[in-house]
Structures are given as C-alpha cells and as structure tokens.
Amino acid sequence: MREDIQHILIADQVPLANKGEEAIARGIADMLRDKREVQIGLFDNVEQITHHPGITVFPSRWILRVESKQTLPEWGRTLGQALVSLQLRLGWYSRLKRLVSSSSSIYRPLQEFFESAEYVVVGHDGVFCAESCGIIHLAGKAGKCVGILGASTGVGRIGKIYKTWLYRRAVSESDFCVFRERFSFTSMIRALGMSDKLVIAPDPAFAMRPEEPKAAQKILQSLSAYGGRARYNRARRKKRQIVAAAVLEKGEVYTRFKPELKGLQKQKAHAKYLAAIFDALITQRNAFVVFLPHAIEQDSSDITAAKHVTEAMKSGPDSYTIIDQDMPARLLKAIIKECDFLVGQRTHSLIGSVAVATPFMGLTNRRDNRTHGIIGDMCRCENCIVDMDITDERATSQKALSLFDTRKDIQKSLRQVSRELLGKLDEVSKMIKSKRTSINTWQES
C-alpha cells in the first residue's frame, strides 16, 4: 500500500449510518494523524468491501460475531461472549486470524491493510469485548501499536467469571488503554485489580474537526425538504433563534421511555412528549427548529422520528424543517455550531454541542451511564440533562425554556470545558504517538 498514506485500523463494528459512529472514527483519525493523508479501515454490516472518503469498510462477518439485541437476547449474547473467551484462552482465534493469514484470497485486502496499519484500535463507542482482546493479542504479536481507545465497558458479576483473565491480558498487551467515562474506568480497575495503564479521557468524537462554517451555512440556506429553504431563510431574516433537534426511536433512551407502552402507543407518547418541548420553544421563545439526520439506519431513521414529532406538534410548518438527506459527520457538527441551541436524545449530538459550544438540553434516563458519565460528569453539564423516565413533558418543557434563556452563560462554560477536553485528548494523542515511536525504535534496533 502507498507509504504516503497513513493507515489506521479500527477493528470494531462501526455502523456508519449513525453519524456518532463516524464522528468517533474521524476523531480518532484527527488525533493520530501526522502530516499525511489518513485512510481509516473499519468493519460494518456490508457484503463486500466498500469505500467512503477516507474510509475503507470491510465486512464485519469476516472477523467478528455480529450480534445485536434484535437478533439475540441478553443471555444469548452473554453465552456467545463466554464461548469466544474460552476459545481465546485455549489459543483458538477462529475467524480473527483472517487479519493476519488465510488460505482464501478474498481476505487479502484486509491483511494488506492490517500490515500497513500504523495503529490498531479497539473499544470505540464503548465497544470492548472478548474479540477485542483477541485482536489486541494478534496485533501485538505483529508488532503493531495497538490499544483501547474510547471504551465504555465495565465488568459485571457474570462477566467476571469469564472476562477477568482475558481482559487483564488485553490490558497488559495494550500500548494504551483509554476509557471515556468514570463508571467503566472504575469498574475495570476494580475487576482487574490494576490501574497503572488505564486512562480516562474524552470520547474521541470531541477531537473530530467540523466542516468549515460556509459549508454548513450553504446546506441550511439551500434546504429543499418540506419547503425548508424558504422557512429557514425567512426565520433568519426575522432573527428567530435556531434550535437543532436530534430525536430518535431506537436504543436505550427510547426503550426506557414509558417502558409499559409498546408499538404505536409508545411511538405516539414519545412524539407527544418531544412535541411539547419544541412547541414551548417556538411559541414562547419564537424559535425555529431544524431536525437533524443523525442516524439513517435500515431499522430506524431519525428522519422518520422527526416526522412523528412534527405531526404531534401544535406549531405550524413555518416553525420547523427536517433535513432529510444523509450528510457527513463533520458537516453535521458544523451545522450544530451554526445553531443557537440544541435539544438532543443522541449522546453524540450532545458531544458535538459541547465541542463547538452550542448550548443544549440532553434527554435520556437515569440508567444511561453513557450520557450521564460523558456529558454530565466529564463535561460538567449534569444540569443540562433531563431524565425522561422521571420527568413529565410539562416540567421538561419548562427546563428547556430555562436553559434556553441562560444559553449565553452555558456557552461561556462550554467553551472552557471544550478547551479542557481537547487539551486532554491532545495529551492522549501525544502519549499514543510516543508509544508508536518507541515500538518503531525497538524494531529498527
């Protein structure tokens, strides 16, 4: 492969249809890049190798067990991970060995990318499992600079039975071990009885540089969906405040909202709850709402969720628009920067807000350690988070108005937080790069 291109392999399942996932991958690239062009390698649910700007996507099934909550219950996933752990402990690496060797030529492009990779990373977006440990072992034997970056995985009571030995070996073999929130960080220390290598640092998505402001402004001024262009431009002329919205109908935030409801009942109740928030901002603060396409996946789309919310809103179509086109993560982050406020259910939309100092209100639940750990604890923004499982829509709407009214103070605080977090990521970047330099020096001696 070309030596004028820097190769970084993120050896995880990375569903690029979710722009939070792409933001992490781009953030890792921005952290570890030198002066050369960067090519990221990662895995997704594709049938054959596909290409995006700066990203090569390999089929996940080539090396990973692709499991989800939709295909397997929790006990099934636990049993699968326990089986993989046993296999790895016995030295059987199964399909993971396709990273380094295989009798089939179909895997040769993956092996070539692995051979050229200057860094091999696992653990992005909290993803850290038994297979991650196997990848670390194989990459270490191949002389790669390998480690955990952005993990958010603890070790529970059942996990201790089969994970502890494997995780301890993985940490000892890693050149870096970076966790993105305190809960998983302390859980791992307690489980493994070791802490000298473990580091807590912001999610790599904080490090992703946004697109230039002109690109975001061009998108917003040329919106065509649902008469969006005329509405947005009219709102700007009238000096209305622009509120970005990242709403969803999938995942833990949605599942734990009124768990007693199912199907259409749940969908309508969820849309009604969110509609009340946006109606309050529109009618009482003259806001204009822009719904963002944070994730457009086969089984769920934020565009569809936005349509359900707008159908439940009392405000007319002159007060909102839905961006119904897919767009890169860097551009979405730039759009968030152009807005005056954000209401978001997606953690990475909130990460984007903190990074670019756009005031926000995050919506989640009490059991969401990820949002509370990253946004509440690390970003010191717990006051900007509402738990929908214990707060009714009227109280949440009032909270939104209160945060909106104090957005200048919030923005000032976010600028300081963002500087601190980016400084911490810069320290992590330098640490990882120094590890690679040491490896190269040792290999050349």
C-alpha positions in Angstrom: 0.0 0.0 0.0 1.0 3.6 -0.6 3.5 4.9 2.0 2.3 8.5 1.5 -1.0 7.5 3.2 -1.3 6.8 6.9 -3.4 3.7 7.7 -5.4 3.3 10.9 -7.4 0.2 11.6 -10.4 0.5 13.9 -11.1 -3.2 14.5 -14.7 -2.9 15.7 -18.1 -3.0 14.2 -18.7 0.7 13.2 -22.2 1.3 11.7 -21.5 4.4 9.6 -25.2 5.1 9.1 -25.0 6.6 12.6 -23.1 9.8 12.4 -21.9 9.5 16.0 -20.0 6.4 15.0 -18.5 8.2 12.0 -17.6 11.1 14.3 -15.6 8.7 16.6 -13.7 7.2 13.6 -12.9 10.7 12.2 -12.0 11.9 15.6 -9.5 9.0 16.1 -8.0 9.9 12.7 -7.7 13.6 13.7 -6.0 12.5 16.9 -3.4 10.1 15.4 -2.7 11.7 12.0 0.6 13.1 11.1 1.1 15.3 8.0 0.0 12.6 5.5 -3.5 11.8 4.2 -5.3 9.3 6.5 -7.1 6.2 5.4 -9.3 4.6 8.1 -10.1 0.9 8.0 -13.1 -0.4 9.9 -15.9 -3.0 9.9 -19.6 -2.7 9.2 -22.6 -4.8 8.1 -21.7 -4.8 4.4 -21.5 -7.7 1.9 -18.3 -6.6 0.3 -15.5 -4.0 0.7 -16.9 -0.5 0.3 -15.3 2.9 0.2 -16.2 6.3 1.6 -14.0 9.4 1.6 -11.0 8.5 3.8 -12.6 5.2 4.9 -12.4 1.6 3.8 -15.2 -0.6 5.1 -14.6 -4.4 5.5 -17.5 -6.9 6.1 -17.9 -7.4 9.8 -18.6 -11.1 9.3 -15.1 -11.7 8.1 -13.7 -11.5 11.6 -16.5 -10.6 14.1 -19.5 -12.3 15.5 -22.2 -9.8 14.6 -24.8 -9.9 17.3 -27.4 -7.3 18.3 -30.3 -7.1 20.8 -32.6 -7.6 17.9 -31.1 -10.9 16.9 -30.2 -12.4 20.3 -31.5 -12.0 23.8 -29.1 -10.9 26.5 -28.4 -14.4 27.8 -27.6 -15.5 24.2 -25.1 -12.7 23.8 -23.5 -13.5 27.2 -23.2 -17.2 26.3 -21.6 -16.2 22.9 -19.0 -14.0 24.6 -18.3 -16.7 27.1 -17.7 -19.2 24.3 -15.3 -16.7 22.5 -13.5 -16.1 25.8 -12.9 -19.9 26.3 -11.7 -20.3 22.7 -9.2 -17.4 23.1 -8.0 -18.8 26.3 -7.3 -22.1 24.6 -5.5 -20.3 21.8 -8.1 -20.7 19.1 -8.6 -17.5 17.3 -11.0 -18.7 14.6 -12.0 -16.1 12.1 -9.9 -13.4 13.9 -6.8 -15.0 12.3 -8.1 -13.7 8.9 -6.5 -10.4 10.0 -3.0 -11.9 9.5 -3.4 -15.1 7.4 -5.9 -17.1 5.4 -5.9 -19.7 2.6 -8.6 -17.6 0.8 -7.5 -14.7 -1.3 -10.8 -12.9 -0.6 -9.3 -11.6 2.7 -6.0 -10.4 1.2 -7.1 -6.7 1.0 -7.9 -6.8 4.8 -4.5 -8.4 5.5 -2.7 -5.8 3.4 -4.5 -3.0 5.3 -3.6 -4.7 8.6 0.1 -5.0 7.5 0.1 -1.3 6.6 -1.7 0.0 9.7 0.4 2.1 12.0 -2.2 1.9 14.7 -4.8 -0.8 15.5 -7.6 0.5 17.8 -10.4 -1.4 19.6 -13.1 -0.2 22.0 -14.6 2.7 20.1 -18.0 3.9 21.3 -17.8 1.6 24.3 -17.4 -1.5 22.2 -15.0 -3.7 24.0 -15.5 -7.5 24.2 -13.8 -10.8 24.1 -13.0 -10.5 20.4 -11.3 -7.1 21.1 -8.9 -9.0 23.4 -8.0 -11.4 20.6 -7.4 -8.6 18.2 -5.0 -6.9 20.7 -3.1 -10.2 21.1 -2.7 -10.7 17.3 -1.8 -7.1 16.6 0.8 -7.1 19.4 2.4 -10.2 18.1 2.6 -8.5 14.7 4.4 -5.6 16.2 1.6 -3.1 15.9 0.9 -0.1 18.1 -2.4 -1.4 19.5 -4.7 -0.4 22.3 -8.1 0.5 23.6 -9.5 4.0 22.8 -12.9 5.3 23.7 -14.1 2.2 25.6 -17.1 2.4 27.9 -17.4 -1.2 29.1 -17.4 -2.4 32.7 -17.2 -5.9 34.1 -20.3 -7.2 35.8 -20.7 -10.1 38.2 -21.4 -12.6 35.5 -18.6 -11.1 33.3 -16.0 -11.6 36.0 -16.4 -15.4 35.6 -15.1 -15.5 32.0 -13.7 -12.0 31.2 -11.3 -11.1 34.0 -8.3 -13.2 32.8 -8.8 -12.2 29.2 -9.3 -8.5 30.0 -6.2 -8.5 32.2 -4.1 -10.0 29.5 -5.5 -7.5 26.9 -4.6 -4.5 29.2 -1.1 -5.8 29.8 -0.6 -6.3 26.0 -2.0 -2.9 25.0 0.1 0.1 24.4 -2.7 2.4 25.5 -6.0 1.8 27.4 -8.3 4.9 27.3 -11.8 4.8 28.7 -14.3 7.6 28.1 -16.2 7.8 31.3 -15.7 7.2 35.0 -18.2 4.3 35.5 -16.4 1.9 33.2 -13.0 3.2 34.2 -13.5 2.4 37.9 -15.4 -0.8 37.1 -12.4 -2.1 35.1 -9.9 -1.1 37.8 -12.0 -3.0 40.4 -12.4 -6.1 38.3 -8.8 -6.3 37.1 -7.0 -5.1 40.2 -4.7 -2.9 38.1 -4.7 0.7 37.2 -1.3 1.8 36.0 -2.2 1.6 32.3 -5.8 2.8 32.4 -6.5 6.4 31.5 -9.8 8.3 31.5 -10.2 10.8 28.6 -13.0 12.3 26.5 -14.7 10.4 23.7 -12.6 10.7 20.5 -15.6 12.3 18.8 -14.7 15.5 20.6 -11.5 15.6 18.5 -13.3 15.5 15.1 -12.8 18.8 13.4 -16.1 20.2 12.0 -16.5 21.3 8.4 -16.0 24.9 7.5 -18.9 27.3 8.5 -19.6 28.2 4.9 -20.4 24.5 4.1 -23.0 24.4 7.0 -24.5 27.7 6.0 -24.8 26.6 2.4 -26.7 23.5 3.5 -29.1 25.4 5.8 -29.8 28.1 3.2 -30.5 25.6 0.4 -32.8 23.2 2.3 -35.4 21.9 0.0 -37.3 19.3 2.1 -40.8 20.4 3.1 -40.3 23.9 1.9 -37.3 24.1 4.2 -35.3 26.7 2.3 -37.9 29.3 2.4 -38.8 28.6 6.0 -35.2 28.7 7.3 -34.2 31.9 5.3 -37.5 33.5 6.5 -36.7 32.6 10.1 -33.2 34.0 9.8 -34.5 37.3 8.3 -36.9 37.6 11.3 -33.9 36.9 13.6 -35.6 33.8 15.1 -33.3 31.7 17.2 -32.4 28.4 15.6 -32.8 25.2 17.6 -31.2 22.0 16.3 -33.0 18.7 17.2 -31.7 15.2 17.3 -34.6 12.8 18.0 -34.8 9.1 17.8 -37.0 6.0 18.0 -34.3 3.3 18.8 -32.0 2.3 21.6 -31.9 2.6 25.4 -33.2 6.2 25.5 -36.3 5.2 23.6 -36.8 1.8 25.2 -36.7 3.1 28.7 -39.2 5.9 27.9 -42.6 4.7 29.3 -41.5 1.0 29.2 -45.0 -0.1 29.9 -46.1 1.1 26.4 -45.3 -0.8 23.2 -45.6 -0.3 19.5 -47.7 2.6 18.2 -48.8 3.7 21.7 -45.2 4.2 22.7 -44.3 6.0 19.5 -47.2 8.4 19.9 -46.5 9.1 23.6 -42.8 9.7 22.8 -43.6 12.1 19.9 -46.2 13.9 22.1 -43.6 14.4 24.8 -41.0 15.8 22.4 -43.6 17.9 20.6 -44.5 19.7 23.8 -40.8 20.8 24.2 -40.5 22.2 20.7 -43.9 23.9 20.9 -42.8 25.7 24.1 -39.6 26.9 22.5 -41.5 28.0 19.3 -44.5 29.7 21.0 -42.8 31.2 24.0 -39.3 32.0 22.6 -40.0 32.4 18.9 -37.6 29.6 18.0 -37.2 27.8 14.6 -36.4 24.1 14.8 -34.1 22.2 12.4 -34.4 18.4 12.8 -31.0 16.7 12.1 -30.5 13.4 10.3 -28.1 12.0 12.9 -28.8 8.4 12.0 -30.5 6.9 8.9 -30.4 3.2 9.5 -32.3 0.3 7.9 -34.3 -0.4 11.1 -34.7 3.1 12.3 -34.3 6.7 11.0 -34.1 10.0 12.8 -36.0 11.5 9.8 -39.0 9.2 10.5 -38.8 10.1 14.2 -38.7 13.8 13.3 -41.8 13.4 11.1 -43.7 11.7 14.0 -42.7 14.6 16.3 -43.8 17.3 13.9 -47.1 15.5 13.3 -47.7 15.8 17.1 -46.7 19.4 17.3 -49.3 22.2 17.5 -46.9 24.7 15.8 -47.3 25.2 12.1 -44.8 24.2 9.4 -43.4 27.7 9.2 -41.6 27.0 12.5 -39.6 23.9 11.6 -37.8 22.0 8.9 -36.5 18.4 8.6 -33.2 17.8 6.9 -34.0 14.6 5.0 -30.7 13.9 3.4 -27.7 12.0 4.6 -24.6 14.0 5.3 -21.1 13.5 6.7 -20.4 13.8 10.4 -18.1 16.8 10.0 -20.9 18.7 8.3 -23.5 17.8 11.0 -21.1 19.1 13.6 -20.7 22.4 11.7 -24.5 22.7 11.4 -24.8 22.3 15.2 -22.2 25.1 15.6 -24.4 27.4 13.4 -27.4 26.9 15.7 -28.3 28.8 18.9 -29.4 25.8 20.9 -29.9 22.0 20.6 -32.3 19.5 22.1 -30.9 16.1 21.7 -31.5 12.5 22.6 -28.4 11.2 21.0 -25.2 11.3 23.1 -23.0 12.3 20.2 -25.2 15.2 19.2 -24.6 16.5 22.8 -20.8 15.7 22.4 -20.9 17.8 19.2 -22.7 20.6 21.1 -20.1 20.7 23.9 -17.2 20.6 21.4 -18.5 23.6 19.4 -20.0 25.4 22.5 -23.6 25.3 21.4 -25.9 25.3 24.5 -28.2 22.3 24.8 -30.6 20.1 26.7 -30.0 16.4 26.7 -32.8 13.9 27.0 -32.2 10.5 28.4 -33.0 8.3 31.5 -31.5 7.6 35.0 -29.8 4.3 33.8 -27.9 5.9 30.9 -24.4 5.7 32.3 -23.0 6.8 28.9 -24.8 10.2 28.7 -24.6 10.9 32.4 -20.9 9.8 32.5 -19.7 11.7 29.4 -21.9 14.7 29.3 -22.9 15.0 33.0 -19.7 14.1 34.8 -16.8 14.7 32.3 -18.3 17.8 30.7 -19.8 19.1 34.0 -23.2 19.5 32.3 -25.5 17.4 34.5 -27.8 20.4 34.9 -28.4 20.3 31.1 -29.7 16.7 31.2 -33.3 15.6 31.8 -34.3 12.1 32.7 -37.4 11.4 30.7 -38.3 8.4 32.8 -38.9 10.6 35.9 -39.8 14.0 34.4 -43.1 14.8 32.7 -43.3 16.8 29.5 -44.5 19.9 31.2 -41.5 20.0 33.6 -39.1 19.2 30.7 -40.6 22.0 28.6 -40.0 24.5 31.4 -36.5 23.2 31.8 -35.9 23.7 28.1 -37.1 27.3 28.4 -34.8 27.9 31.4 -31.8 26.5 29.7 -32.6 28.4 26.5 -32.8 31.7 28.5 -29.4 31.1 30.1 -27.7 29.9 26.9 -25.1 32.7 26.9 -23.8 31.6 30.3 -23.9 28.0 29.2 -22.0 28.8 26.1 -19.3 30.6 28.1 -19.0 27.5 30.3 -18.9 25.1 27.3 -16.0 27.0 25.7 -13.9 26.4 28.8 -15.0 22.8 29.0 -14.2 22.2 25.4 -10.7 23.7 25.7 -10.0 21.4 28.7 -11.3 18.3 26.9 -9.4 18.9 23.7 -6.3 19.5 25.8 -6.8 16.1 27.5 -7.2 14.5 24.1 -4.1 16.2 22.9 -2.2 14.6 25.8 -3.6 11.2 24.9 -2.6 11.7 21.3 0.9 12.5 22.2 1.1 9.5 24.5 -0.1 7.1 21.8 2.2 8.6 19.2 5.2 8.3 21.6 4.3 4.6 22.1 4.4 4.0 18.4 7.8 5.9 18.1 9.2 3.6 20.8 7.9 0.5 19.0 9.5 1.7 15.8 12.8 2.4 17.5 12.8 -1.0 19.1 12.0 -2.8 15.8 14.8 -0.9 14.0 17.4 -1.6 16.6 
